[in-house]
Amino acid sequence: MTASRIEQPADLDLVRTSYDRVADTYVELNLGDLTTYPWLRTAIDGFAAAVHGLGPVLDVGCGPGDVTAYLAERGLDVSGVDLSARMIEHARRLHPDQRFAVASATELELAESSLGGILGWWSLFNLPRPVLPLVLESFTRALVPGGHLILGMHQGDGEISRTEAYGGHPVQWTTYLWQPEDLWALLAEAGLAPVADLRLSESVAGVPSLVLVAQRLRH
């Protein structure tokens, strides 16, 4: 598998600014709390058990760091990155014992076979459809053989242009909806094998939710 240069989305700065703008309200509303979604918490627990002992874990698009800290409590060597500097400020304040940095999924330079697990937990749905496959390929290269990727996405067809979010704050981003079959095809092309597939009518942000877990093949 050869590395491909990831072209930065044209609206990356707009998306970054939008998440900076909503970060305070996101934290006030405690939207990263896994206890609100028991089936999603179960998926994260399964991921934690699967990657335990495989190496460091990276939470890509960690927001204020709630899931990062949850995984650390379960014994994982985990760190988080997010494109929003304001989200990272909250993460460092709320979880001072954890490691966080500002970076977009498209800006990461991940070493080959350096991670036991990667999360894209409702953090990749803003990526344009041509960009997501390149990000998934970069994740595959970074995983050790047997390492796992867990994705949380909004399920559906088409896309939603958002102009406000989290209490009416003005934003500029596109939410890309995905059908599980299309995501599985992208994961297979990236070199990842299916492990688990959770589809919930219970919604996240008003849209049916989808969790996929895939594994880098052991060769």
N, CA, C and O of each residue as an XYZ file, in Angstrom:
876
protein
N       0.847     -1.190      0.000
C       0.000      0.000      0.000
C       0.884      1.242      0.000
O       1.725      1.402      0.885
N       0.706      2.108     -0.967
C       1.518      3.313     -1.064
C       0.787      4.506     -0.484
O      -0.438      4.595     -0.561
N       1.547      5.427      0.101
C       0.950      6.606      0.709
C       0.432      7.554     -0.371
O       1.068      7.733     -1.410
N      -0.726      8.158     -0.115
C      -1.288      9.159     -1.019
C      -1.380     10.478     -0.282
O      -1.751     10.535      0.891
N      -1.039     11.523     -0.985
C      -1.152     12.847     -0.376
C      -2.627     13.193     -0.231
O      -3.401     13.067     -1.181
N      -3.006     13.625      0.952
C      -4.404     13.961      1.211
C      -4.611     15.441      0.919
O      -4.036     16.306      1.579
N      -5.430     15.712     -0.067
C      -5.742     17.104     -0.400
C      -6.651     17.679      0.673
O      -7.656     17.069      1.039
N      -6.299     18.841      1.168
C      -7.080     19.452      2.239
C      -8.448     19.898      1.711
O      -8.522     20.538      0.662
N      -9.532     19.568      2.426
C     -10.857     20.035      2.000
C     -10.892     21.552      1.874
O     -10.299     22.267      2.682
N     -11.592     22.034      0.853
C     -11.629     23.474      0.593
C     -12.221     24.250      1.756
O     -11.866     25.407      1.984
N     -13.134     23.606      2.499
C     -13.815     24.314      3.583
C     -13.220     23.988      4.948
O     -13.871     24.212      5.968
N     -11.984     23.458      4.989
C     -11.413     23.033      6.262
C     -11.380     24.162      7.280
O     -11.726     23.950      8.443
N     -10.973     25.352      6.869
C     -10.896     26.472      7.805
C     -12.274     26.877      8.305
O     -12.424     27.246      9.470
N     -13.293     26.811      7.433
C     -14.653     27.125      7.858
C     -15.156     26.110      8.879
O     -15.807     26.471      9.860
N     -14.847     24.839      8.640
C     -15.257     23.794      9.587
C     -14.546     23.987     10.919
O     -15.161     23.866     11.979
N     -13.257     24.287     10.866
C     -12.471     24.508     12.082
C     -13.057     25.670     12.898
O     -13.240     25.556     14.110
N     -13.345     26.786     12.220
C     -13.903     27.951     12.895
C     -15.279     27.639     13.478
O     -15.617     28.099     14.569
N     -16.060     26.862     12.754
C     -17.397     26.510     13.234
C     -17.329     25.704     14.526
O     -18.092     25.956     15.459
N     -16.418     24.737     14.583
C     -16.302     23.934     15.810
C     -15.710     24.742     16.954
O     -16.062     24.514     18.111
N     -14.826     25.677     16.658
C     -14.367     26.596     17.704
C     -15.554     27.358     18.288
O     -15.624     27.587     19.495
N     -16.482     27.745     17.421
C     -17.613     28.563     17.840
C     -18.594     27.780     18.717
O     -19.184     28.344     19.638
N     -18.771     26.488     18.438
C     -19.764     25.717     19.189
C     -19.155     24.961     20.367
O     -19.889     24.332     21.130
N     -17.845     25.004     20.536
C     -17.183     24.158     21.530
C     -17.701     24.389     22.940
O     -17.945     23.429     23.671
N     -17.874     25.651     23.337
C     -18.307     25.930     24.706
C     -19.683     25.323     24.980
O     -19.903     24.724     26.032
N     -20.606     25.480     24.031
C     -21.950     24.923     24.212
C     -21.918     23.408     24.187
O     -22.638     22.762     24.948
N     -21.096     22.834     23.327
C     -20.956     21.376     23.263
C     -20.572     20.825     24.635
O     -21.111     19.814     25.087
N     -19.637     21.501     25.283
C     -19.205     21.057     26.606
C     -20.300     21.284     27.639
O     -20.545     20.421     28.481
N     -20.958     22.430     27.583
C     -22.041     22.722     28.533
C     -23.151     21.691     28.445
O     -23.732     21.314     29.462
N     -23.448     21.233     27.240
C     -24.510     20.240     27.027
C     -24.046     18.814     27.304
O     -24.850     17.883     27.269
N     -22.748     18.638     27.581
C     -22.176     17.336     27.915
C     -22.460     16.311     26.824
O     -22.856     15.181     27.112
N     -22.257     16.709     25.571
C     -22.630     15.853     24.453
C     -21.666     14.697     24.228
O     -21.966     13.790     23.451
N     -20.529     14.713     24.882
C     -19.604     13.595     24.755
C     -19.827     12.496     25.778
O     -19.052     11.542     25.841
N     -20.873     12.617     26.577
C     -21.131     11.667     27.660
C     -21.648     10.346     27.096
O     -22.757     10.291     26.565
N     -20.850      9.279     27.207
C     -21.242      7.973     26.670
C     -22.400      7.341     27.415
O     -23.098      6.493     26.860
N     -22.619      7.737     28.670
C     -23.694      7.112     29.441
C     -25.065      7.436     28.855
O     -26.043      6.756     29.166
N     -25.148      8.464     28.013
C     -26.411      8.803     27.364
C     -26.802      7.757     26.330
O     -27.982      7.601     26.016
N     -25.821      7.045     25.803
C     -26.051      6.076     24.728
C     -25.476      4.722     25.144
O     -24.328      4.426     24.812
N     -26.241      3.888     25.862
C     -25.671      2.646     26.394
C     -25.138      1.696     25.329
O     -24.144      1.012     25.571
N     -25.769      1.633     24.155
C     -25.269      0.727     23.119
C     -23.962      1.245     22.538
O     -23.091      0.457     22.170
N     -23.819      2.558     22.452
C     -22.553      3.119     21.967
C     -21.438      2.886     22.979
O     -20.293      2.625     22.612
N     -21.786      2.983     24.243
C     -20.790      2.703     25.287
C     -20.336      1.245     25.193
O     -19.155      0.947     25.372
N     -21.268      0.347     24.914
C     -20.922     -1.066     24.752
C     -19.946     -1.260     23.593
O     -19.007     -2.051     23.689
N     -20.175     -0.534     22.499
C     -19.262     -0.627     21.354
C     -17.865     -0.148     21.724
O     -16.872     -0.777     21.356
N     -17.784      0.958     22.447
C     -16.483      1.474     22.870
C     -15.802      0.498     23.828
O     -14.588      0.310     23.754
N     -16.565     -0.122     24.721
C     -15.982     -1.106     25.635
C     -15.402     -2.293     24.864
O     -14.326     -2.789     25.198
N     -16.119     -2.745     23.829
C     -15.615     -3.842     23.019
C     -14.342     -3.470     22.277
O     -13.409     -4.267     22.183
N     -14.313     -2.248     21.751
C     -13.108     -1.756     21.084
C     -11.939     -1.720     22.057
O     -10.834     -2.151     21.725
N     -12.183     -1.202     23.264
C     -11.113     -1.109     24.264
C     -10.538     -2.479     24.580
O      -9.322     -2.639     24.689
N     -11.419     -3.472     24.728
C     -10.951     -4.825     25.023
C     -10.157     -5.404     23.855
O      -9.171     -6.110     24.068
N     -10.577     -5.112     22.624
C      -9.937     -5.681     21.444
C      -8.540     -5.133     21.216
O      -7.664     -5.857     20.742
N      -8.313     -3.856     21.548
C      -7.014     -3.242     21.250
C      -6.085     -3.225     22.453
O      -4.935     -2.801     22.340
N      -6.565     -3.678     23.591
C      -5.727     -3.655     24.795
C      -4.459     -4.470     24.568
O      -4.519     -5.640     24.188
N      -3.314     -3.841     24.805
C      -2.036     -4.514     24.660
C      -1.448     -4.479     23.261
O      -0.345     -4.983     23.048
N      -2.166     -3.888     22.289
C      -1.663     -3.841     20.918
C      -0.777     -2.624     20.648
O      -0.035     -2.596     19.666
N      -0.858     -1.620     21.525
C      -0.077     -0.405     21.311
C      -0.901      0.829     21.584
O      -2.055      0.725     21.999
N      -0.322      2.013     21.354
C      -1.048      3.260     21.609
C      -2.322      3.372     20.765
O      -2.448      2.758     19.705
N      -3.246      4.167     21.266
C      -4.532      4.401     20.597
C      -4.669      5.893     20.356
O      -4.302      6.704     21.206
N      -5.205      6.256     19.180
C      -5.390      7.663     18.826
C      -6.860      7.935     18.578
O      -7.500      7.273     17.762
N      -7.390      8.925     19.298
C      -8.772      9.383     19.147
C      -8.758     10.587     18.207
O      -8.415     11.697     18.615
N      -9.131     10.364     16.950
C      -9.071     11.399     15.920
C     -10.396     12.160     15.890
O     -11.447     11.592     15.594
N     -10.326     13.463     16.204
C     -11.545     14.250     16.341
C     -12.140     14.057     17.719
O     -13.327     13.770     17.866
N     -11.297     14.220     18.727
C     -11.653     13.863     20.106
C     -12.578     14.859     20.783
O     -13.117     14.571     21.852
N     -12.775     16.045     20.173
C     -13.605     17.045     20.836
C     -13.039     17.389     22.201
O     -11.829     17.577     22.333
N     -13.894     17.478     23.233
C     -13.403     17.825     24.568
C     -12.799     16.662     25.337
O     -12.537     16.780     26.534
N     -12.574     15.530     24.659
C     -11.768     14.469     25.253
C     -12.480     13.479     26.141
O     -11.824     12.714     26.848
N     -13.806     13.466     26.132
C     -14.532     12.573     27.042
C     -14.286     11.097     26.724
O     -14.058     10.296     27.631
N     -14.332     10.736     25.436
C     -14.109      9.339     25.067
C     -12.643      8.970     25.267
O     -12.335      7.850     25.673
N     -11.742      9.904     24.984
C     -10.318      9.676     25.233
C     -10.088      9.311     26.698
O      -9.407      8.332     27.003
N     -10.654     10.096     27.586
C     -10.490      9.845     29.022
C     -11.156      8.537     29.435
O     -10.629      7.815     30.282
N     -12.306      8.227     28.847
C     -13.013      6.978     29.138
C     -12.117      5.780     28.801
O     -12.042      4.820     29.568
N     -11.450      5.843     27.666
C     -10.559      4.756     27.268
C      -9.327      4.678     28.173
O      -8.860      3.586     28.496
N      -8.808      5.828     28.578
C      -7.665      5.833     29.496
C      -8.030      5.165     30.815
O      -7.209      4.467     31.410
N      -9.249      5.377     31.268
C      -9.709      4.748     32.509
C      -9.752      3.228     32.384
O      -9.728      2.513     33.386
N      -9.815      2.743     31.146
C      -9.838      1.299     30.898
C      -8.456      0.752     30.555
O      -8.327     -0.345     30.013
N      -7.435      1.525     30.877
C      -6.074      1.023     30.802
C      -5.370      1.190     29.480
O      -4.308      0.602     29.275
N      -5.938      1.990     28.552
C      -5.300      2.181     27.264
C      -4.354      3.375     27.286
O      -4.592      4.359     27.986
N      -3.290      3.277     26.517
C      -2.376      4.396     26.288
C      -2.959      5.189     25.126
O      -2.700      4.879     23.963
N      -3.740      6.203     25.441
C      -4.551      6.885     24.425
C      -4.277      8.376     24.446
O      -4.052      8.967     25.502
N      -4.299      8.977     23.261
C      -4.197     10.423     23.125
C      -5.250     10.881     22.126
O      -5.832     10.069     21.406
N      -5.492     12.200     22.088
C      -6.533     12.722     21.220
C      -6.064     13.905     20.403
O      -5.213     14.682     20.835
N      -6.635     14.031     19.204
C      -6.404     15.203     18.362
C      -7.748     15.719     17.864
O      -8.703     14.959     17.703
N      -7.802     17.026     17.625
C      -9.005     17.628     17.079
C      -8.604     18.866     16.281
O      -7.643     19.553     16.626
N      -9.350     19.144     15.211
C      -9.013     20.310     14.396
C      -9.348     21.619     15.092
O      -8.831     22.668     14.709
N     -10.217     21.578     16.121
C     -10.646     22.785     16.816
C      -9.748     23.066     18.022
O      -9.682     22.268     18.957
N      -9.067     24.194     17.989
C      -8.220     24.576     19.120
C      -9.044     24.779     20.387
O      -8.585     24.474     21.488
N     -10.257     25.295     20.229
C     -11.105     25.519     21.404
C     -11.536     24.191     22.028
O     -11.590     24.075     23.252
N     -11.843     23.188     21.200
C     -12.161     21.864     21.747
C     -10.977     21.311     22.522
O     -11.150     20.729     23.592
N      -9.776     21.491     21.987
C      -8.586     20.980     22.668
C      -8.333     21.735     23.968
O      -7.863     21.140     24.938
N      -8.633     23.020     24.010
C      -8.524     23.761     25.272
C      -9.409     23.126     26.336
O      -8.986     22.934     27.476
N     -10.647     22.800     25.951
C     -11.554     22.149     26.902
C     -11.037     20.771     27.301
O     -11.099     20.399     28.473
N     -10.529     20.012     26.330
C     -10.032     18.669     26.629
C      -8.902     18.723     27.649
O      -8.869     17.929     28.589
N      -7.986     19.653     27.462
C      -6.854     19.762     28.385
C      -7.299     20.227     29.762
O      -6.727     19.819     30.772
N      -8.320     21.080     29.807
C      -8.834     21.552     31.097
C      -9.584     20.450     31.828
O      -9.403     20.261     33.031
N     -10.433     19.717     31.096
C     -11.282     18.703     31.714
C     -10.524     17.424     32.049
O     -10.874     16.715     32.993
N      -9.480     17.134     31.267
C      -8.756     15.863     31.435
C      -7.247     16.144     31.421
O      -6.548     15.763     30.482
N      -6.759     16.805     32.455
C      -5.364     17.270     32.455
C      -4.331     16.155     32.432
O      -3.165     16.412     32.134
N      -4.725     14.925     32.736
C      -3.769     13.828     32.740
C      -3.602     13.196     31.361
O      -2.750     12.328     31.175
N      -4.417     13.630     30.388
C      -4.361     13.038     29.049
C      -3.594     13.943     28.087
O      -3.359     15.116     28.375
N      -3.205     13.381     26.939
C      -2.437     14.095     25.931
C      -3.346     14.472     24.760
O      -4.055     13.629     24.209
N      -3.310     15.747     24.395
C      -4.149     16.252     23.303
C      -3.344     17.199     22.427
O      -2.419     17.864     22.894
N      -3.713     17.253     21.137
C      -3.061     18.162     20.203
C      -4.075     18.625     19.166
O      -5.081     17.961     18.918
N      -3.791     19.780     18.566
C      -4.656     20.326     17.523
C      -4.201     19.789     16.172
O      -3.056     20.004     15.773
N      -5.094     19.088     15.461
C      -4.776     18.568     14.130
C      -6.049     18.032     13.496
O      -6.934     17.522     14.185
N      -6.132     18.151     12.193
C      -7.229     17.564     11.426
C      -6.867     16.145     11.010
O      -5.689     15.800     10.914
N      -7.876     15.333     10.768
C      -7.648     13.971     10.278
C      -6.866     13.971      8.974
O      -6.162     13.008      8.672
N      -6.982     15.039      8.203
C      -6.295     15.122      6.915
C      -4.870     15.646      7.039
O      -4.133     15.661      6.053
N      -4.472     16.074      8.229
C      -3.151     16.672      8.430
C      -2.188     15.769      9.193
O      -1.033     16.137      9.409
N      -2.647     14.606      9.598
C      -1.836     13.740     10.441
C      -0.722     13.082      9.637
O      -0.910     12.723      8.474
N       0.426     12.929     10.261
C       1.526     12.172      9.683
C       1.820     11.018     10.638
O       2.642     11.135     11.547
N       1.131      9.908     10.411
C       1.185      8.777     11.322
C       2.228      7.774     10.846
O       2.273      7.415      9.669
N       3.056      7.334     11.771
C       4.099      6.374     11.436
C       3.490      5.009     11.115
O       2.460      4.624     11.669
N       4.141      4.299     10.221
C       3.698      2.953      9.830
C       3.653      2.030     11.043
O       4.595      1.970     11.833
N       2.537      1.311     11.175
C       2.378      0.278     12.217
C       2.721      0.803     13.609
O       3.428      0.147     14.374
N       2.214      1.992     13.926
C       2.556      2.633     15.195
C       1.422      2.630     16.212
O       1.634      2.995     17.368
N       0.217      2.223     15.803
C      -0.958      2.341     16.673
C      -1.699      1.012     16.774
O      -1.850      0.287     15.791
N      -2.152      0.716     17.974
C      -2.983     -0.469     18.165
C      -4.433     -0.228     17.827
O      -5.161     -1.162     17.490
N      -4.863      1.025     17.915
C      -6.262      1.349     17.628
C      -6.421      2.804     17.255
O      -5.648      3.661     17.683
N      -7.446      3.077     16.442
C      -7.782      4.441     16.036
C      -9.285      4.592     16.132
O     -10.036      3.687     15.770
N      -9.723      5.754     16.629
C     -11.146      6.096     16.659
C     -11.418      7.242     15.697
O     -10.671      8.219     15.640
N     -12.505      7.102     14.940
C     -13.104      8.204     14.210
C     -14.542      8.294     14.686
O     -15.468      7.938     13.958
N     -14.724      8.769     15.908
C     -15.990      8.676     16.639
C     -16.832      9.913     16.342
O     -16.720     10.927     17.032
N     -17.673      9.827     15.316
C     -18.463     10.960     14.828
C     -17.571     12.180     14.596
O     -17.908     13.299     14.982
N     -16.431     11.937     13.959
C     -15.487     13.019     13.690
C     -15.070     13.085     12.230
O     -14.333     13.991     11.842
N     -15.529     12.137     11.410
C     -15.121     12.100     10.009
C     -16.266     12.418      9.054
O     -16.080     12.378      7.838
N     -17.437     12.729      9.579
C     -18.592     12.924      8.698
C     -18.543     14.247      7.930
O     -19.325     14.449      7.001
N     -17.641     15.139      8.304
C     -17.463     16.383      7.552
C     -16.520     16.217      6.367
O     -16.403     17.128      5.547
N     -15.851     15.084      6.261
C     -14.895     14.888      5.172
C     -15.622     14.647      3.856
O     -16.503     13.790      3.797
N     -15.278     15.381      2.796
C     -15.881     15.123      1.485
C     -15.663     13.670      1.061
O     -14.678     13.042      1.450
N     -16.575     13.155      0.275
C     -16.529     11.738     -0.087
C     -15.209     11.321     -0.755
O     -14.733     10.217     -0.490
N     -14.594     12.161     -1.613
C     -13.314     11.737     -2.198
C     -12.155     11.739     -1.197
O     -11.130     11.103     -1.438
N     -12.313     12.449     -0.081
C     -11.220     12.577      0.888
C     -11.215     11.423      1.881
O     -10.146     10.971      2.292
N     -12.392     10.937      2.273
C     -12.470      9.904      3.304
C     -11.643      8.663      2.968
O     -10.959      8.160      3.859
N     -11.662      8.134      1.733
C     -10.852      6.942      1.451
C      -9.363      7.141      1.720
O      -8.695      6.220      2.190
N      -8.831      8.335      1.428
C      -7.422      8.595      1.673
C      -7.113      8.627      3.162
O      -6.056      8.164      3.592
N      -8.030      9.169      3.942
C      -7.843      9.172      5.394
C      -7.871      7.744      5.932
O      -7.055      7.386      6.781
N      -8.799      6.933      5.445
C      -8.877      5.545      5.895
C      -7.609      4.776      5.522
O      -7.146      3.941      6.300
N      -7.045      5.045      4.352
C      -5.792      4.403      3.960
C      -4.658      4.794      4.904
O      -3.822      3.965      5.264
N      -4.639      6.069      5.299
C      -3.592      6.511      6.224
C      -3.751      5.838      7.583
O      -2.760      5.523      8.242
N      -4.999      5.618      8.004
C      -5.256      4.920      9.265
C      -4.765      3.467      9.179
O      -4.145      2.955     10.112
N      -5.051      2.816      8.047
C      -4.635      1.426      7.888
C      -3.125      1.298      8.007
O      -2.629      0.412      8.702
N      -2.393      2.179      7.332
C      -0.928      2.136      7.405
C      -0.440      2.311      8.834
O       0.554      1.704      9.234
N      -1.139      3.140      9.605
C      -0.689      3.443     10.961
C      -0.990      2.327     11.954
O      -0.349      2.242     13.001
N      -1.960      1.470     11.637
C      -2.316      0.389     12.546
C      -1.296     -0.741     12.479
O      -0.764     -1.053     11.414
N      -1.034     -1.347     13.628
C      -0.256     -2.577     13.641
C      -1.120     -3.692     13.054
O      -2.346     -3.584     13.078
N      -0.516     -4.758     12.529
C      -1.323     -5.906     12.108
C      -2.196     -6.400     13.262
O      -1.697     -6.665     14.356
N      -3.478     -6.519     13.016
C      -4.417     -6.879     14.069
C      -5.016     -5.689     14.793
O      -5.930     -5.855     15.601
N      -4.514     -4.481     14.515
C      -5.065     -3.284     15.131
C      -6.462     -2.977     14.609
O      -6.840     -3.420     13.525
N      -7.221     -2.220     15.383
C      -8.624     -1.959     15.073
C      -8.906     -0.476     14.846
O      -8.307      0.396     15.476
N      -9.824     -0.222     13.937
C     -10.407      1.105     13.717
C     -11.880      1.037     14.049
O     -12.576      0.120     13.612
N     -12.368      2.008     14.828
C     -13.793      2.113     15.099
C     -14.298      3.444     14.550
O     -13.727      4.499     14.824
N     -15.371      3.378     13.775
C     -15.991      4.552     13.184
C     -17.401      4.733     13.733
O     -18.169      3.775     13.825
N     -17.731      5.955     14.091
C     -19.108      6.334     14.378
C     -19.543      7.352     13.342
O     -18.904      8.392     13.186
N     -20.630      7.061     12.630
C     -21.056      7.919     11.528
C     -22.567      8.123     11.559
O     -23.300      7.403     12.238
N     -23.006      9.120     10.807
C     -24.431      9.347     10.602
C     -24.878      8.530      9.397
O     -24.249      8.570      8.339
N     -25.970      7.789      9.568
C     -26.415      6.873      8.523
C     -27.491      7.512      7.646
O     -28.390      8.194      8.137
N     -27.379      7.279      6.347
C     -28.398      7.783      5.436
C     -27.835      8.017      4.055
O     -26.734      7.571      3.732
N     -28.601      8.722      3.242
C     -28.195      9.042      1.881
C     -28.014     10.551      1.739
O     -28.705     11.334      2.389
N     -27.086     10.943      0.889
C     -26.913     12.358      0.596
C     -26.117     13.078      1.660
O     -25.232     12.504      2.295
N     -26.441     14.331      1.843
C     -25.690     15.177      2.762
C     -26.590     16.278      3.301
O     -27.639     16.581      2.732
N     -26.163     16.868      4.404
C     -26.913     17.934      5.051
C     -25.993     19.138      5.201
O     -24.929     19.030      5.810
N     -26.384     20.263      4.661
C     -25.618     21.496      4.842
C     -26.092     22.175      6.116
O     -27.258     22.551      6.235
N     -25.187     22.326      7.058
C     -25.541     22.887      8.357
C     -25.173     24.369      8.399
O     -24.070     24.766      8.023
N     -26.108     25.160      8.859
C     -25.864     26.589      9.044
C     -25.977     26.997     10.510
O     -25.609     28.111     10.884
N     -26.487     26.086     11.334
C     -26.499     26.326     12.777
C     -26.438     24.989     13.498
O     -26.833     23.962     12.945
N     -25.945     25.000     14.727
C     -25.792     23.762     15.482
C     -25.641     24.066     16.957
O     -25.228     25.159     17.346
N     -25.984     23.079     17.774
C     -25.752     23.137     19.217
C     -26.276     24.438     19.837
O     -25.514     25.249     20.364
N     -27.575     24.607     19.758
C     -28.180     25.769     20.394
C     -28.294     26.977     19.498
O     -28.478     28.093     19.984
N     -28.188     26.775     18.182
C     -28.395     27.880     17.260
C     -27.155     28.657     16.877
O     -27.260     29.708     16.244
N     -25.977     28.166     17.247
C     -24.749     28.857     16.855
C     -24.558     28.753     15.338
O     -24.767     27.681     14.769
N     -24.167     29.838     14.680
C     -23.947     29.772     13.236
C     -22.719     28.915     12.904
O     -21.655     29.080     13.500
N     -22.882     28.009     11.953
C     -21.788     27.144     11.521
C     -21.832     27.038      9.997
O     -22.829     27.375      9.359
N     -20.743     26.570      9.445
C     -20.660     26.283      8.011
C     -19.950     24.951      7.834
O     -18.721     24.888      7.785
N     -20.741     23.883      7.739
C     -20.159     22.585      7.434
C     -21.206     21.698      6.776
O     -22.406     21.959      6.845
N     -20.716     20.644      6.137
C     -21.578     19.657      5.502
C     -21.455     18.346      6.254
O     -20.352     17.855      6.493
N     -22.595     17.783      6.624
C     -22.638     16.454      7.223
C     -22.903     15.446      6.109
O     -23.979     15.440      5.511
N     -21.925     14.601      5.836
C     -22.088     13.565      4.812
C     -22.669     12.309      5.458
O     -22.124     11.786      6.430
N     -23.771     11.840      4.908
C     -24.422     10.632      5.396
C     -23.879      9.430      4.618
O     -23.545      9.533      3.438
N     -23.801      8.304      5.301
C     -23.227      7.100      4.698
C     -24.112      5.890      4.957
O     -24.666      5.729      6.045
N     -24.236      5.048      3.948
C     -24.835      3.739      4.136
C     -23.730      2.755      4.517
O     -22.612      2.864      4.014
N     -24.025      1.802      5.394
C     -22.972      0.899      5.871
C     -22.277      0.129      4.757
O     -21.069     -0.101      4.823
N     -23.028     -0.272      3.732
C     -22.412     -1.040      2.645
C     -21.339     -0.218      1.924
O     -20.306     -0.754      1.523
N     -21.591      1.078      1.763
C     -20.608      1.935      1.100
C     -19.360      2.115      1.956
O     -18.241      2.117      1.443
N     -19.561      2.266      3.271
C     -18.405      2.397      4.165
C     -17.598      1.102      4.210
O     -16.367      1.140      4.208
N     -18.276     -0.037      4.250
C     -17.547     -1.303      4.268
C     -16.699     -1.458      3.013
O     -15.588     -1.985      3.068
N     -17.223     -1.000      1.885
C     -16.452     -1.078      0.651
C     -15.189     -0.221      0.742
O     -14.119     -0.646      0.308
N     -15.309      0.977      1.303
C     -14.136      1.835      1.469
C     -13.124      1.219      2.436
O     -11.916      1.286      2.207
N     -13.622      0.627      3.504
C     -12.729      0.008      4.478
C     -11.983     -1.174      3.859
O     -10.795     -1.366      4.116
N     -12.682     -1.961      3.045
C     -12.028     -3.091      2.380
C     -10.956     -2.603      1.415
O      -9.868     -3.176      1.350
N     -11.259     -1.547      0.665
C     -10.276     -0.996     -0.266
C      -9.050     -0.472      0.466
O      -7.942     -0.498     -0.069
N      -9.254      0.009      1.701
C      -8.141      0.526      2.505
C      -7.311     -0.587      3.127
O      -6.239     -0.327      3.673
N      -7.797     -1.836      3.049
C      -7.055     -2.957      3.608
C      -7.515     -3.392      4.977
O      -6.751     -3.998      5.729
N      -8.772     -3.087      5.314
C      -9.311     -3.431      6.617
C     -10.415     -4.477      6.477
O     -11.218     -4.433      5.546
N     -10.437     -5.411      7.416
C     -11.424     -6.489      7.407
C     -12.528     -6.199      8.424
O     -12.254     -5.629      9.480
N     -13.772     -6.581      8.124
C     -14.886     -6.298      9.038
C     -14.783     -7.082     10.335
O     -14.380     -8.245     10.349
N     -15.156     -6.420     11.427
C     -15.195     -7.043     12.746
C     -16.596     -6.943     13.338
O     -17.147     -7.944     13.797
N     -17.177     -5.738     13.331
C     -18.486     -5.536     13.959
C     -19.239     -4.426     13.248
O     -18.646     -3.520     12.662
N     -20.557     -4.518     13.314
C     -21.439     -3.586     12.600
C     -22.650     -3.354     13.492
O     -23.433     -4.271     13.740
N     -22.800     -2.123     13.974
C     -23.905     -1.770     14.867
C     -24.719     -0.655     14.229
O     -24.193      0.422     13.950
N     -26.006     -0.914     13.998
C     -26.879      0.076     13.382
C     -28.015      0.365     14.353
O     -28.734     -0.542     14.771
N     -28.167      1.623     14.703
C     -29.129      2.016     15.722
C     -30.156      2.988     15.161
O     -29.807      3.964     14.497
N     -31.419      2.712     15.433
C     -32.449      3.696     15.102
C     -32.366      4.876     16.056
O     -32.776      5.988     15.721
N     -31.818      4.622     17.277
C     -31.524      5.711     18.205
C     -30.583      6.678     17.510
O     -29.573      6.265     16.940
N     -30.902      7.940     17.553
C     -30.157      8.896     16.744
C     -29.073      9.611     17.545
O     -29.163      9.775     18.762
N     -28.057     10.025     16.815
C     -27.044     10.950     17.323
C     -27.196     12.221     16.509
O     -27.088     12.183     15.283
N     -27.445     13.343     17.164
C     -27.662     14.632     16.491
C     -28.841     14.563     15.527
O     -28.838     15.210     14.480
N     -29.849     13.773     15.889
C     -31.072     13.727     15.084
C     -30.992     12.851     13.856
O     -31.904     12.876     13.031
N     -29.924     12.070     13.705
C     -29.743     11.210     12.536
C     -29.450      9.793     13.028
O     -28.691      9.626     13.982
N     -30.038      8.758     12.394
C     -29.715      7.381     12.804
C     -28.213      7.142     12.836
O     -27.475      7.675     12.007
N     -27.765      6.343     13.791
C     -26.335      6.191     14.030
C     -25.830      4.834     13.555
O     -26.575      3.858     13.464
N     -24.533      4.814     13.258
C     -23.893      3.652     12.675
C     -22.494      3.531     13.249
O     -21.729      4.495     13.238
N     -22.154      2.347     13.752
C     -20.815      2.085     14.270
C     -20.241      0.882     13.536
O     -20.851     -0.187     13.504
N     -19.062      1.064     12.944
C     -18.363     -0.032     12.279
C     -16.998     -0.215     12.931
O     -16.317      0.756     13.262
N     -16.612     -1.472     13.109
C     -15.284     -1.792     13.620
C     -14.592     -2.671     12.588
O     -15.152     -3.670     12.137
N     -13.363     -2.292     12.213
C     -12.596     -3.042     11.233
C     -11.179     -3.245     11.742
O     -10.718     -2.534     12.635
N     -10.492     -4.224     11.163
C      -9.190     -4.652     11.654
C      -8.190     -4.725     10.507
O      -8.513     -5.195      9.416
N      -6.970     -4.254     10.766
C      -5.902     -4.445      9.777
C      -5.524     -5.923      9.731
O      -5.282     -6.550     10.762
N      -5.481     -6.453      8.540
C      -5.176     -7.866      8.380
C      -3.777     -8.182      8.879
O      -2.873     -7.350      8.804
N      -3.614     -9.373      9.381
C      -2.337     -9.788     10.001
C      -1.394    -10.345      8.946
O      -1.123    -11.546      8.911
N      -0.893     -9.455      8.081
C       0.145     -9.864      7.139
C       0.903     -8.636      6.672
O       1.829     -8.750      5.868
